[in-house]
Amino acid sequence: MPEPALLTLILVVTLGLAFDFINGFHDTANSIATSVATRVLSPGRAVSMAAVLNVAGALTGTAVAGTVGKGIVPTEVATQQLVVAALVSAIIWNLLTWWYGIPSSSSHALIFSIVGAGVAAAGEDAIQVSGVTKVLRGMVFSPLLGFVGALLLLFVLLWAFARFRPRFVGNTFGRLQIVSAAYMAFSHGSNDAQKTMGVITLALASYHGWTGDEWAVPLWVVLSAAVAMGLGTAVGGWRIVRTMGLKVVELRPIDGFAAETAAATVIEVASRLGIPVSTTHVISSAIMGVGATRRASAVRWGVAGRIVAAWVVTLPVCVVLGWTIYTLLHLITGTR
């Protein structure tokens, strides 16, 4: 029979891929909500395209995985139990917010669950402030950049196409939005799938005793995380699609193109810099940005306010949840 440490590692990998799958269908809206809302793509085609491009994006780098896997808690502090607690915490929060149709951040759920479990395991001093600061900066600046970028891009497009007939503009951006939706799906995979790669590699580092330059994301982890996210995206989280695509702003193809292009660019740059951002935050803010180009009342601020509240609540809830689950596991097993 396999040793207990190996069984725990297998459990971690299983939970990690389950989280990635849930992340895929929870965040399907990030990739397809605008193109479905503008009727540029049918739901079936949008989901199929997003699933394939999520996988492609996930295979393009591991910088974000490094931040999550060794930038929040040091590898010498991380244990299998800590990773299990963080994953269970993030999965619970993801399922709750999915059930109620709230586009919260899977990324921040995972990262701040790691923080909570890390504090429970080794105290506040075990948390690497530089890594958490990087995440918080991304949390603050990426939605702002998404909002401003989408607003400015749409202003430029409206000015450039002001003399064209509305039907021509609609048809043109109906085609272009297919490209922007593909770009958004690709960027989503490039950032979000890496978080699961990072947490699985964190568990592998604990099991094998990796430190320093030994820490690296194995190819099988990259491939399995990419496929798990793609399968989750294929299932589709329609509750959140309805919230983001239909309840925040009434979208036209030109709006969807501007929102997706701006959001995907912000996410792609963050991925190359190793910054784990919330793709949900960025695309939600970009949608609000295009709505704000018309008039303040074009954005349903009540819905937007509930989305922002979910962003804020995710952090303390997941810290407490991660801490609680780790503490319970420690009491039950008597091990770290």
Secondary structure, DSSP 8 states (H G I E B T S, - for coil): ---HHHHHHHHHHHHHHHHHHHHHHHTHHHHHHHHHHTTSS-HHHHHHHHHHHHHHHHTS--HHHHHHHHSSS-TTT--HHHHHHHHHHHHHHHHHHHHTT----HHHHHHHHHHHHHHHHH-GGGS-HHHHHHHHHHHHHHHHHHHHHHHHHHHHHHHHTTTS-HHHHHHHHHHHHHHHHHHHHHHHHHHHHHHHHHHHHHHHHHHHT--GGG----HHHHHHHHHHHHHHHHH--HHHHHIIIIISB---HHHHHHHHHHHHHHHHHHHHTT----HHHHHHHHHHHHHHTT-GGGB-HHHHHHHHHHHHHHHHHHHHHHHHHHHHHHHHH---
